[in-house]
């Protein structure tokens, strides 16, 4: 009589190193994209490398950037206020 052997694969509940790295990278990018200085830096880099756009395209990009910044401002939570320690 044959005996059925069933192997149950156990999975670790801890996220893998790759998953943690991706989550960390996404958090970093979202944090940077919520800062106005990121957009300024991107446009400065593009300008310095000689990228020239038609005025209509510039206006459309700026409007989209402002809309995205506004959306991030609405969705993203405000940072917790720093309360100085009282000694």
C-alpha positions as CSV (number, residue, x, y, z in Angstrom):
1,X,0.0,0.0,0.0
2,X,1.4,3.3,-1.1
3,X,1.6,6.2,1.4
4,X,0.9,9.7,0.1
5,X,3.4,12.2,1.3
6,X,2.3,15.8,1.2
7,X,4.9,18.4,1.6
8,X,3.7,21.8,2.8
9,X,5.9,24.6,1.9
10,X,6.3,27.0,4.7
11,X,6.5,30.7,3.8
12,X,8.2,33.2,5.9
13,X,6.0,36.1,7.1
14,X,9.0,38.5,6.9
15,X,9.2,40.4,3.6
16,X,12.1,39.4,1.4
17,X,15.1,41.7,1.0
18,X,14.0,42.7,-2.5
19,X,10.5,43.6,-1.3
20,X,11.9,45.8,1.4
21,X,14.3,47.4,-1.0
22,X,11.5,48.2,-3.4
23,X,9.2,49.5,-0.7
24,X,12.1,51.7,0.7
25,X,12.8,53.0,-2.8
26,X,9.2,53.8,-3.4
27,X,8.9,55.6,-0.1
28,X,12.0,57.6,-0.9
29,X,10.7,58.6,-4.4
30,X,7.3,59.6,-3.0
31,X,8.9,61.7,-0.3
32,X,11.1,63.4,-2.9
33,X,8.2,64.0,-5.3
34,X,6.2,65.7,-2.6
35,X,8.9,68.4,-2.3
36,X,8.9,71.5,-4.5
37,X,12.7,71.5,-4.7
38,X,12.6,68.2,-6.6
39,X,10.7,69.8,-9.5
40,X,12.9,72.9,-9.4
41,X,15.9,70.6,-9.6
42,X,14.5,68.6,-12.5
43,X,13.9,71.7,-14.5
44,X,17.3,73.1,-13.7
45,X,19.0,69.9,-14.8
46,X,16.9,69.9,-18.0
47,X,17.7,73.6,-18.7
48,X,21.4,73.1,-18.0
49,X,21.6,70.2,-20.4
50,X,20.1,72.3,-23.1
51,X,16.6,71.0,-23.3
52,X,14.4,73.7,-25.0
53,X,10.7,73.3,-25.2
54,X,8.0,75.3,-27.0
55,X,6.2,77.8,-24.8
56,X,2.9,75.9,-25.1
57,X,4.6,72.7,-23.9
58,X,6.3,74.6,-21.1
59,X,2.9,75.9,-19.9
60,X,1.3,72.5,-20.1
61,X,4.1,70.8,-18.2
62,X,4.0,73.5,-15.5
63,X,0.2,73.2,-15.2
64,X,0.6,69.4,-14.9
65,X,3.3,69.8,-12.3
66,X,1.3,72.2,-10.2
67,X,-1.7,69.9,-10.4
68,X,0.4,66.9,-9.3
69,X,1.9,68.9,-6.5
70,X,-1.5,70.0,-5.4
71,X,-2.8,66.4,-5.5
72,X,0.2,65.3,-3.4
73,X,-0.5,68.1,-1.0
74,X,-4.1,66.9,-0.5
75,X,-3.3,63.2,-0.3
76,X,0.0,63.3,1.7
77,X,-0.3,63.7,5.5
78,X,1.3,66.7,7.1
79,X,4.5,65.9,9.0
80,X,4.1,65.6,12.7
81,X,5.0,68.9,14.5
82,X,8.3,68.8,16.4
83,X,7.6,69.6,20.0
84,X,10.7,70.8,21.9
85,X,11.6,68.9,25.0
86,X,10.9,70.8,28.2
87,X,13.6,70.4,30.8
